[in-house]
């Protein structure tokens, strides 16, 4: 039971490490969306110079975060949206390479089996 729980924990931590940016993005979007909904009137007032409280900037950042997944944007070496596409492409390449290697191994085994049958069949006559 402990081994199973440890295995699940290791798999979960690896999953989190791979998707940390997506997780943080979703958390930030959820928290900011909650704040925007609660303070809707303050955020859409767009008073940048009269009693500036920052709600307007939070509203604009929220809009950018909502639009961000639809475009290819690069920030500090991390590409939004394109990263997922590239990861998927790499997975397909790895699966294709594994499939081809399995085909090669199967053909090699078939040839070895045929050769051993010919050798054994020729020696018994």
C-alpha positions, 0 to 999 in steps of 0.5 A: 500500500505504501509503495502504491501511494509513493508511486502515485505521489511520484507520478503526480509530482512529475505531472506537476513539474511538466505542467507547472506553467499551465497550472500557474496560469489557470490559478492566476486566471481563476483568482483574478477572475474572482476578484474582477467579478467581485469588484466589477464596478470598480474595475470597469470604471477606467479611472486611471488618474482620479483616485488610482487604485490599480483595479483598472490595470488588473482588469486589463491584465485579466483581458490579456490573460483571457486572450493569450491562449489564442495567440503564439506569444513568446516570453522569456524563452517560453512559448505560449500555445506553441509549446503544447503543439511542439510537445504533441509533435515530439510525442508523435515522433517518439511513438512513430520511432518506437513503432518503426523499431518494433517493426524492425525487431519483428522482421529481424525475428521473423528472418532469424526464425525462417533461417533457423528453420531452413538450417534445421530442415536441411540438416535433418534430411 
